[in-house]
């Protein structure tokens, strides 16, 4: 049975394994060196310290993917904006799991003092663009040749949705 839940310390290795696939075999991330479970655990703790959600999608205790929100930038005026991230295990793609994870994440973010959700996507990436647009996000930027990985220049697009929260 597929479930979405908050991340646990014991999930760090499975998350590291999923993410390392994208580091080594894709341009979805501009990170170029594999990350350890300890590094993932530190990133989870940073997210939790910001009181932001980090979720995992699992099927019978196997982690199939994860999604989280992180502080957009460190200046105080950005405090109501977050950047979301989502990764699925390679064999978990195109099964609706991304929508399940993101829907849960976005619902949690609506209950927090978050006004703007931002996501960066290496371009081209049709499936990621479709997912983000399905969530109501729209493309607001396209930066050419901002990353260099696997011997080629890569573009990045940014998608955004405004939640229209009244912030006092």
C-alpha positions as CSV (number, residue, x, y, z in Angstrom):
1,X,0.0,0.0,0.0
2,X,1.4,3.4,-1.0
3,X,1.5,6.0,1.7
4,X,2.9,9.5,2.2
5,X,4.4,10.4,5.5
6,X,6.9,12.6,7.2
7,X,10.5,11.6,6.8
8,X,12.2,9.6,9.5
9,X,15.9,9.3,10.4
10,X,15.9,5.8,9.0
11,X,14.9,7.0,5.6
12,X,18.1,8.8,4.9
13,X,19.9,5.9,3.2
14,X,17.0,5.2,0.8
15,X,16.7,9.0,0.0
16,X,20.5,9.1,-0.6
17,X,20.2,6.1,-3.0
18,X,17.4,7.8,-5.0
19,X,19.1,11.1,-5.2
20,X,22.5,9.6,-6.1
21,X,20.9,8.0,-9.1
22,X,20.0,11.5,-10.4
23,X,23.5,12.9,-9.5
24,X,25.2,10.1,-11.5
25,X,22.8,9.4,-14.3
26,X,20.9,12.6,-15.1
27,X,21.0,16.4,-15.3
28,X,18.0,16.8,-13.0
29,X,20.3,18.0,-10.3
30,X,23.4,20.1,-10.8
31,X,25.1,18.3,-7.9
32,X,28.0,16.3,-9.3
33,X,29.3,14.2,-6.3
34,X,27.3,11.5,-4.6
35,X,25.9,12.4,-1.2
36,X,26.0,10.2,1.9
37,X,23.0,9.3,4.1
38,X,24.6,11.5,6.7
39,X,24.5,14.5,4.3
40,X,20.9,13.7,3.6
41,X,20.2,13.5,7.3
42,X,21.7,16.9,7.8
43,X,19.6,18.4,5.0
44,X,16.5,16.8,6.6
45,X,17.4,18.4,10.0
46,X,17.9,21.8,8.3
47,X,14.4,21.6,6.7
48,X,12.8,20.5,9.9
49,X,14.5,23.3,11.8
50,X,12.9,25.7,9.4
51,X,9.5,24.1,10.3
52,X,9.0,23.0,6.7
53,X,7.8,19.6,5.6
54,X,9.9,16.8,4.1
55,X,7.8,13.8,3.0
56,X,8.4,10.4,1.7
57,X,6.2,8.1,-0.4
58,X,6.6,4.4,0.5
59,X,5.1,1.1,-0.5
60,X,5.4,-1.6,2.2
61,X,8.3,0.3,3.8
62,X,10.2,0.8,0.5
63,X,10.8,4.5,-0.2
64,X,9.7,5.3,-3.7
65,X,10.3,9.0,-3.6
66,X,10.5,12.2,-1.5
67,X,9.5,15.8,-1.7
68,X,10.3,18.7,0.6
69,X,10.1,22.5,0.9
70,X,13.1,24.6,1.8
71,X,13.7,28.2,2.5
72,X,13.9,30.1,-0.8
73,X,16.6,32.6,0.2
74,X,18.2,33.7,3.4
75,X,17.1,37.3,3.5
76,X,14.3,38.0,5.9
77,X,11.9,39.5,3.3
78,X,11.9,36.1,1.5
79,X,10.6,34.3,4.6
80,X,7.2,33.6,3.0
81,X,8.7,31.9,-0.1
82,X,9.8,28.3,-0.4
83,X,11.5,26.1,-3.0
84,X,10.2,22.6,-3.5
85,X,12.1,19.6,-4.6
86,X,10.8,16.1,-5.6
87,X,12.6,13.0,-6.7
88,X,11.2,9.5,-7.4
89,X,13.0,6.2,-7.6
90,X,13.7,5.4,-11.3
91,X,11.1,2.5,-11.3
92,X,8.5,4.7,-9.6
93,X,8.1,7.2,-12.4
94,X,5.0,7.7,-14.5
95,X,2.7,6.0,-11.9
96,X,1.1,9.1,-10.5
97,X,3.4,9.1,-7.4
98,X,4.8,12.6,-8.1
99,X,1.3,14.0,-8.1
100,X,0.5,12.2,-4.9
101,X,3.6,13.5,-3.1
102,X,3.3,17.0,-4.4
103,X,-0.4,17.3,-3.6
104,X,0.3,16.3,0.0
105,X,3.3,18.7,0.2
106,X,1.3,21.6,-1.3
107,X,-1.6,21.0,1.1
108,X,0.8,21.2,4.1
109,X,2.3,24.4,2.7
110,X,-1.1,26.0,2.4
111,X,-1.4,25.6,6.2
112,X,1.9,27.4,6.8
113,X,2.9,31.0,6.5
114,X,3.9,30.4,2.9
115,X,2.8,32.7,0.1
116,X,5.0,31.6,-2.9
117,X,6.1,28.2,-3.9
118,X,9.0,28.1,-6.4
119,X,10.6,25.1,-8.2
120,X,13.6,25.0,-10.4
121,X,13.8,22.5,-13.3
122,X,16.7,21.6,-15.6
123,X,15.5,22.0,-19.1
124,X,14.3,20.2,-21.1
125,X,12.4,17.9,-18.7
126,X,8.9,17.4,-20.0
127,X,7.7,15.1,-17.2
128,X,8.8,17.6,-14.5
129,X,7.3,20.5,-16.3
130,X,4.0,18.6,-16.7
131,X,4.0,17.8,-12.9
132,X,4.6,21.3,-11.8
133,X,2.0,22.7,-14.2
134,X,-0.5,20.1,-13.0
135,X,0.0,21.6,-9.6
136,X,-1.0,25.0,-10.9
137,X,2.5,26.4,-11.2
138,X,3.5,28.5,-14.2
139,X,6.9,29.2,-15.7
140,X,8.2,32.6,-14.6
141,X,11.9,32.4,-15.7
142,X,14.3,30.6,-18.1
143,X,18.0,30.9,-17.5
144,X,20.2,29.8,-20.4
145,X,23.4,27.8,-19.9
146,X,23.6,28.3,-16.1
147,X,24.8,24.8,-15.3
148,X,27.6,22.7,-16.8
149,X,27.4,18.9,-16.3
150,X,28.4,15.9,-18.4
151,X,30.3,18.1,-20.8
152,X,27.4,20.3,-21.8
153,X,25.7,23.6,-20.8
154,X,22.3,23.3,-19.3
155,X,19.3,25.7,-18.9
156,X,17.1,26.1,-15.8
157,X,13.5,27.2,-15.7
158,X,11.6,28.4,-12.7
159,X,8.0,27.6,-12.0
160,X,5.9,29.4,-9.3
161,X,2.5,29.4,-7.7
162,X,1.2,32.2,-5.4
163,X,-1.0,31.0,-2.6
164,X,-2.3,34.5,-1.8
165,X,-2.0,34.2,2.0
166,X,-2.7,37.2,4.0
167,X,0.5,37.7,6.0
168,X,0.5,40.0,9.1
